[in-house]
């Protein structure tokens, strides 16, 4: 990385559906919404990228790893197909 490169740090934007400080449900919803979105529209669709940013910034890595395993095995406890 060059000395002139600017680093941009962002957090998930406010979502009125999840007004409380506990963001577990927001994390779960964003993860599911991301995979539903890319299945319907593809990874390059801008709103899908927003869901990705949200779940990557607020979800614990262990949860995401576990859900990724479940998704690959077909045992994820919710549907991500449209």
SULZIRA-V224509 format. One record per backbone hydrogen bond with DSSP energy under -1.0 kcal/mol. NH is the residue of the N-H (numbers start at 1). CO is the residue of the C=O. If there is no record, write none. Layout:
# SULZIRA-V224509
nh=[NH/NH]
co=[CO/CO]
This chain:
# SULZIRA-V224509
nh=[5/18/27/28/29/30/31/32/33/34/35/36/37/38/39/40/41/45/48/49/50/51/52/53/54/55/56/57/58/59/64/65/66/67/68/69/70/71/72/73/74/75]
co=[2/15/23/24/25/26/27/28/29/30/31/32/33/34/35/36/37/42/45/45/46/47/48/49/50/51/52/53/54/55/60/61/62/63/64/65/66/67/68/69/70/70]
